[in-house]
Amino acid sequence: APLEVIIKKDATLALRDLSKAGQEQNVSREELIALLRQKQAQNAEQPVVISADKNVRYEEVIKVMDVLQQQQIKKVGLLAQTRGQ
């Protein structure tokens, strides 16, 4: 199951492990990167999906995608379901 990176309407970030149906954990960008790298070290094929509140500007989603790509986080996708409906 993927790890879900959540972009909230105030542009803050959270992370949820969908394999454990866990609660979302608020994180800074630095914490997000550290957690994703740790998970990727355990499983190089660990998928990551990004979901965003419907009021988040598309540019915020692109920024997060860029940061993840710069940090060599692989298998990043977008979650089609819109949050906040």
C-alpha positions as CSV (number, residue, x, y, z in Angstrom):
1,A,0.0,0.0,0.0
2,P,1.2,3.5,-0.7
3,L,2.3,6.2,1.6
4,E,-0.1,9.2,1.3
5,V,1.4,12.7,1.3
6,I,-1.4,15.1,2.2
7,I,-1.4,18.8,1.3
8,K,-3.9,20.6,3.5
9,K,-5.8,23.7,2.4
10,D,-3.3,25.9,4.5
11,A,-0.4,24.2,2.5
12,T,0.8,22.2,5.6
13,L,1.8,18.6,5.1
14,A,0.8,15.3,6.6
15,L,1.7,11.7,6.0
16,R,-0.4,8.6,6.3
17,D,0.7,5.0,5.9
18,L,-2.2,3.4,4.0
19,S,-1.0,-0.1,4.7
20,K,-1.7,0.4,8.3
21,A,-4.8,2.5,7.9
22,G,-3.1,4.9,10.3
23,Q,-3.9,8.4,11.3
24,E,-2.4,11.2,9.4
25,Q,0.8,12.6,11.0
26,N,1.5,16.3,10.6
27,V,5.0,16.8,9.2
28,S,7.4,19.6,8.0
29,R,9.0,19.2,4.6
30,E,12.2,18.0,6.3
31,E,10.4,15.4,8.4
32,L,8.4,14.3,5.3
33,I,11.6,13.7,3.3
34,A,13.3,11.9,6.2
35,L,10.3,9.6,6.8
36,L,10.0,8.8,3.1
37,R,13.7,8.1,2.7
38,Q,13.5,5.8,5.7
39,K,10.6,3.9,4.2
40,Q,12.3,3.7,0.8
41,A,15.4,2.3,2.5
42,Q,13.3,-0.5,3.8
43,N,11.5,-1.0,0.5
44,A,12.9,0.6,-2.7
45,E,9.6,0.1,-4.5
46,Q,7.5,1.9,-1.8
47,P,4.9,3.8,-3.7
48,V,4.0,7.4,-2.7
49,V,0.8,9.2,-3.6
50,I,0.1,12.9,-3.2
51,S,-3.4,14.1,-2.3
52,A,-4.4,17.7,-1.8
53,D,-7.4,19.6,-0.5
54,K,-9.5,20.8,-3.3
55,N,-8.6,24.4,-2.4
56,V,-4.9,23.9,-2.7
57,R,-3.3,25.6,-5.8
58,Y,-1.9,23.2,-8.3
59,E,1.5,24.9,-7.9
60,E,1.7,23.6,-4.3
61,V,1.3,20.1,-5.6
62,I,4.0,20.6,-8.2
63,K,6.4,22.0,-5.5
64,V,5.9,18.9,-3.3
65,M,6.4,16.6,-6.3
66,D,9.6,18.5,-7.2
67,V,11.0,18.2,-3.7
68,L,10.4,14.5,-3.7
69,Q,12.0,14.0,-7.1
70,Q,15.0,16.0,-6.0
71,Q,15.4,13.7,-3.0
72,Q,15.3,10.6,-5.2
73,I,11.9,9.5,-3.9
74,K,10.7,7.1,-6.6
75,K,7.2,5.9,-7.6
76,V,5.4,9.1,-6.9
77,G,1.8,9.5,-8.1
78,L,-1.3,11.6,-7.6
79,L,-4.3,10.4,-5.8
80,A,-7.3,11.2,-8.0
81,Q,-9.8,11.6,-5.1
82,T,-10.0,15.2,-4.0
83,R,-9.8,15.9,-0.3
84,G,-12.2,18.2,1.4
85,Q,-15.3,17.5,-0.6
